[in-house]
Every structure is written in structure tokens, then in C-alpha cells.
Amino acid sequence: MSLATGLVVLYAKARAEGLGFTANVGLIERAERLVLLGIGGLLSAFGITYGLDYALGVLAVLSIVTVFQRMATVYQQDRAAMAAAAAGKTES
């Protein structure tokens, strides 16, 4: 689950940039994902059995939140661009 959501986070940003928008927002980006996985791995290495499992679960949930934040940001940018384009047409 966390692998799929991690890929969707990356895809959402790439797709937004491909459309000419920016999606540099989100609760958990690449660095945070790596830190969270590192902490989970260390917890598992030190004998906390479910450390990595919990880290992956938290990562999946936070990645879903990040995808929705990026979608909302791109939606707002699109609405602003459409409003600017409509204002430009009426002034002509």
C-alpha cells in the first residue's frame, strides 16, 4: 500500500508540472518519506518487531493526504488561471 501511494505522490507532482502547474506542497515529501522509513527500519533492527510495519502504515496514510493536498493545489491554480483568462477576454 505504501509503495503504491508513494508512487501516486510522485505521479501527482509530475502530472501537475506537465500541465504547467506547481505541486510543491504536501505533508510528506521525499525527504520525510526516507526519514520515516529509516526510523521504522532502525526500530525493527533494534528489536521492536512492528516498527517498520507501523512506519509503512503511517507513510501510506500521510501519502494519501499529500496526494489530496496536491490535487487541491492544482485545482486552485487551474481555477485562478481560468478566472484570469476570462477576465482577459472581457477586457478586450
Phi, psi and omega per residue, in radians:
M1 nan -0.808 -3.108
S2 -1.201 -0.524 3.073
L3 -1.142 -0.787 -3.134
A4 -1.131 -0.785 -3.127
T5 -1.186 -0.582 3.069
G6 -1.102 -0.680 3.101
L7 -1.216 -0.623 3.119
V8 -1.164 -0.632 3.074
V9 -1.039 -0.825 3.130
L10 -1.129 -0.703 3.139
Y11 -1.142 -0.710 -3.135
A12 -1.059 -0.734 3.129
K13 -1.190 -0.765 -3.138
A14 -1.127 -0.703 3.140
R15 -1.155 -0.727 3.112
A16 -1.086 -0.782 3.128
E17 -1.145 -0.592 3.079
G18 -1.137 -0.494 3.113
L19 -1.544 -0.043 3.106
G20 1.646 0.190 3.123
F21 -1.867 3.003 3.049
T22 -1.992 2.532 3.125
A23 -2.371 0.879 -3.109
N24 -1.563 0.699 3.121
V25 -2.108 2.956 3.051
G26 2.451 2.602 -3.107
L27 -1.231 -0.659 -3.081
I28 -2.377 1.907 3.124
E29 -1.779 -2.900 -2.994
R30 -1.015 -0.841 -3.097
A31 -1.098 -0.743 3.139
E32 -1.143 -0.649 3.106
R33 -1.114 -0.736 3.134
L34 -1.140 -0.718 3.117
V35 -1.113 -0.774 3.138
L36 -1.085 -0.737 3.093
L37 -1.157 -0.657 3.104
G38 -1.114 -0.744 3.117
I39 -1.128 -0.748 3.099
G40 -1.082 -0.716 3.103
G41 -1.142 -0.710 3.106
L42 -1.144 -0.718 3.098
L43 -1.049 -0.743 3.104
S44 -1.152 -0.668 -3.136
A45 -1.172 -0.517 -3.136
F46 -1.594 0.223 2.995
G47 1.737 -0.032 3.063
I48 -1.434 1.812 -2.908
T49 -0.975 -0.768 -3.034
Y50 -1.770 0.342 -3.121
G51 -1.040 -0.843 -3.132
L52 -1.223 -0.643 3.124
D53 -1.072 -0.789 3.116
Y54 -1.148 -0.699 3.129
A55 -1.093 -0.716 3.120
L56 -1.185 -0.628 3.084
G57 -1.145 -0.783 3.095
V58 -1.105 -0.702 3.123
L59 -1.073 -0.737 3.133
A60 -1.103 -0.785 -3.122
V61 -1.141 -0.816 -3.124
L62 -1.164 -0.547 3.095
S63 -1.180 -0.677 3.093
I64 -1.106 -0.732 3.094
V65 -1.069 -0.740 3.138
T66 -1.093 -0.719 3.117
V67 -1.059 -0.783 3.131
F68 -1.158 -0.631 3.077
Q69 -1.108 -0.722 3.137
R70 -1.188 -0.702 3.105
M71 -1.110 -0.709 3.123
A72 -1.142 -0.685 3.131
T73 -1.129 -0.777 3.134
V74 -1.158 -0.660 3.096
Y75 -1.074 -0.774 3.119
Q76 -1.114 -0.718 3.119
Q77 -1.132 -0.667 3.126
D78 -1.161 -0.763 3.113
R79 -1.085 -0.726 3.130
A80 -1.131 -0.702 3.127
A81 -1.169 -0.689 3.121
M82 -1.183 -0.668 3.107
A83 -1.162 -0.685 3.099
A84 -1.155 -0.683 3.117
A85 -1.177 -0.672 3.117
A86 -1.190 -0.667 3.099
A87 -1.158 -0.639 3.125
G88 -1.176 -0.581 3.141
K89 -1.268 -0.636 -3.107
T90 -1.302 -0.437 3.127
E91 -1.374 -0.330 -3.082
S92 -1.242 nan nan
